[in-house]
């Protein structure tokens, strides 16, 4: 299965760990195939076919008319950035494990190492 050529990743812009992780993804995405937006930015959740409340709980990735969340979203974004379906093939075989790790990280993200959150860097673009 060939990954989409572009996509949208909606993340928690008030989370330093999330902002750092998005930075890593952007480094891997050398051709800027993925747009990254914090869910706090006006209209971002709707662009991913989600609500702000849903985006507060887990990352959303939208491409080719479908949206996936959590660990599936991370793998889908990696597939687009790297131009290979390998991340999604690995996920299809390890989904329960990856989903569990993702859930743990999501619950503890405020205590994990991060960087200055996106919303602190760009407060004018980040809603209240």
N, C-alpha and C positions, 0 to 999 in steps of 0.2 A: 504494500500500500504506500503510495507516494504521499508525503505530508503536504498540506496546503503551502502556498507560496508566501502568504502573509497571515498575520493574526493580531489579535488584541488581547493583552494581558492586563487585567484589572486587579490591583493589589491594595493592601492597607498602607496608605501613605503616612500614617502616624506611627508606624512600626519601624524601628531602626533595623531589625533583622530582615524584615521584608524588603526594605529599601536596599540593603546590602545585597540580598539575593537577586533582586532585579538588576542591580549593577553588574553582577556576575553574568547574568543572562545577556545583558546588552553587550558585554565584552565578547561573548561567544557569537552573538548575532552581528557578524561583521558587515553584512549587507543591509542592516536595518530593516529586516523583514517583519519585526514585531513592534507594534506600538504598545508602550506601557503607560498606563494611567492609574493614579490612585483613585480608589472608589470615592474619595471625598471630593474629587473634582466634579463640578456640575456636569451631569449627563453621562459620566463614565459608566456607572452601573447599567444604565439603559442601553448603551452601545454594546454591552456584553449580554444583553437580554436578561438582566438580573435586577435585583433591588439592592439598595445600599445595605440593608440588613443582611442579606445573603452574602454580599461581598465582604462584610465585616467578619463573617465566620470563616470564609475560605476564599482563596484566589480563584478567579474565573478566567478562562481562556476561550475566546470566540474566534472561529475561522470557518469559512465555507458554510455559513448558515447554522452551525451547531456550537453549543457552548458546553464545556466540560469544567469540572471544579476539582479543587484539592490536588491530590497527587496526580490524577489524570491530566489536570491542567498543566502542571509542571512538566510532565513528560511530553505533552502535545506541544508546548512552547519550545522545549528543547529540540524536538523533531523539526520544527520549522526553522529554528535558528541554525541548526547543524545540517539541514537539508538531508535528513535521513530518517527512516522510520524505526531505527534501532531503539530509541528510547520508548516508543509506544509498544514495540514488540516485547521488550523486557518487562514493561509494565503489565502487559497482558498475562505474563506468566507469574508475576510477583505482586499483583494488585493488593491482596490482603495485607501483605507485609508493608508495602509502600503506603497504603492507606493508614495503617496503624502508626507508622513513623510520622506521617504528615499530621495526623490528629494530635500526636504528642507534641510535635513542634508547634502547631497552631495554639495549643493550650499554654505553652511555655514561652512563646515568642518574645514576650516582654523581658524575659530574663536571659535571652540568648544574645551573643555578641552581635552588634550591629553598627550602624553609622548614623549620622544625623538623619532623622526621618525626612522624607520628601516634603511633607507638609510644613516642616520647620524651615527647610531651605527655600521653599516657594509658597509662602503663606498667601500671597495674592491669588494664586491659582487653586488653592485648596479651601473648600468651603468650611464652615464651622461645624 
